[in-house]
Amino acid sequence: MTHTRFAFIKAQWHADIVDRALEGFCEVIPAEQVDVFDVPGAFEMPLLAKDLAASGRYGAVACAAFVVDGGIYRHDFVAQAVVDGLMRAGLDTGVPVLSVSLTPHQYQETEHHNAIYRTHFVEKGREAARGALGVLKTKAALVDAA
């Protein structure tokens, strides 16, 4: 599994926070094994995730976004659509698609909150990498047992 490639999609909305997930991911999986793709926002992630997963080039696809209340729309609906789309991309392709998409209920754009979420995204990136490796290990064991 040392040569497995991984795709990492990150939404550019709140990039100063979201990009930290990639940092955490690459603490667990070497950056040389990770291809990075930027999309404008969370809503654009599922289609690209499905395309990347279906390409056969990646063992897993991780997606990171920060969906906050913009005051105009219900961010929880966007977040649910994104997570459902990512799950469907994984189920349709058989390739693990992991979500580092967070939707805080009480986010305020202050330096205090931003610092909290920057740190949190690093840990969530690590968790996604460990999750990807764990699923791939389990899938390989199933193939070996067959």
C-alpha positions in Angstrom: 0.0 0.0 0.0 3.0 2.3 0.1 2.5 3.4 -3.5 -1.2 4.1 -3.1 -2.2 7.6 -4.3 -4.8 9.7 -2.6 -6.8 12.6 -3.8 -7.5 15.6 -1.5 -10.2 18.1 -2.5 -10.4 21.3 -0.6 -13.0 24.0 -0.8 -11.6 27.5 -1.1 -14.3 29.2 1.0 -12.5 29.9 4.3 -9.3 28.5 2.8 -7.2 29.7 5.7 -9.1 27.2 7.9 -9.8 24.4 5.4 -6.2 24.2 4.1 -5.2 23.1 7.6 -7.0 19.7 7.0 -4.5 19.0 4.2 -1.6 19.7 6.6 -3.0 17.1 9.1 -3.7 14.6 6.3 0.0 14.9 5.1 1.3 14.3 8.6 -0.1 10.8 8.3 0.2 10.2 4.5 3.3 11.5 2.7 2.5 14.6 0.6 4.2 12.8 -2.4 1.3 10.4 -2.4 -1.4 13.1 -2.4 -2.8 15.0 -5.4 -4.5 18.2 -4.3 -7.6 19.7 -6.0 -9.2 23.0 -5.2 -12.9 23.8 -5.7 -14.7 27.0 -5.1 -17.0 25.7 -2.3 -18.3 22.6 -0.6 -21.1 22.1 -3.1 -18.6 21.4 -5.9 -16.9 18.6 -4.0 -19.1 15.6 -4.6 -19.0 15.6 -8.4 -15.2 15.9 -8.5 -14.9 13.3 -5.7 -16.9 10.9 -7.8 -14.9 11.6 -11.0 -11.6 11.2 -9.1 -12.7 8.0 -7.4 -14.0 6.5 -10.7 -10.7 7.3 -12.4 -9.0 4.3 -10.8 -5.9 6.4 -9.9 -6.7 6.8 -6.2 -7.1 4.5 -3.2 -9.2 7.1 -1.4 -10.5 10.6 -1.8 -10.7 13.1 1.1 -12.7 16.2 0.9 -12.5 19.3 3.2 -14.8 22.2 3.6 -16.1 24.6 6.2 -19.8 25.4 5.7 -21.0 28.3 7.8 -24.2 30.2 8.0 -24.0 33.0 5.3 -27.2 34.6 6.5 -29.0 34.1 3.2 -29.4 30.4 3.0 -29.7 27.5 5.5 -26.1 26.2 5.6 -27.3 23.0 7.2 -29.1 22.1 3.9 -25.9 22.7 2.0 -23.9 20.6 4.4 -26.3 17.7 4.3 -26.3 17.8 0.5 -22.5 17.7 0.4 -22.2 14.9 2.9 -24.9 12.9 1.1 -23.1 13.5 -2.3 -19.8 12.4 -0.9 -21.3 9.2 0.6 -22.9 8.5 -2.7 -19.7 9.0 -4.6 -18.0 6.4 -2.4 -20.9 4.0 -2.7 -21.2 4.4 -6.5 -17.4 3.9 -7.1 -16.4 1.5 -4.3 -13.6 3.9 -3.5 -13.5 5.4 0.1 -14.6 9.1 0.0 -13.9 10.7 3.4 -15.4 14.0 4.6 -13.6 16.6 6.6 -16.6 18.9 6.1 -17.6 20.8 9.2 -20.7 22.8 9.9 -20.4 24.6 13.2 -23.6 25.8 14.9 -22.1 28.8 16.6 -19.4 30.1 14.3 -18.4 33.8 14.5 -15.7 35.1 12.2 -13.4 36.2 15.0 -9.7 35.4 15.5 -10.6 33.3 18.5 -13.1 31.1 16.6 -10.8 30.9 13.5 -7.9 29.8 15.7 -10.0 27.0 17.2 -11.2 25.8 13.8 -7.7 25.9 12.2 -6.4 23.6 15.0 -9.5 21.4 14.7 -9.1 21.0 10.9 -5.5 19.8 11.4 -6.8 17.0 13.6 -9.7 16.2 11.3 -7.2 15.9 8.4 -5.2 13.4 10.5 -8.4 11.5 11.3 -9.3 11.4 7.6 -5.9 10.0 6.6 -6.1 7.3 9.3 -9.6 6.5 8.2 -8.5 6.2 4.6 -5.6 3.9 5.5 -7.8 1.8 7.8 -10.5 1.2 5.2 -7.8 0.3 2.6 -6.2 -2.1 5.0 -9.6 -3.8 5.7 -10.5 -3.9 2.0 -7.1 -5.6 1.3 -7.7 -8.1 4.0 -11.0 -9.0 2.5 -9.4 -9.6 -0.9 -6.7 -11.7 0.7 -9.2 -13.8 2.6 -11.3 -14.5 -0.5 
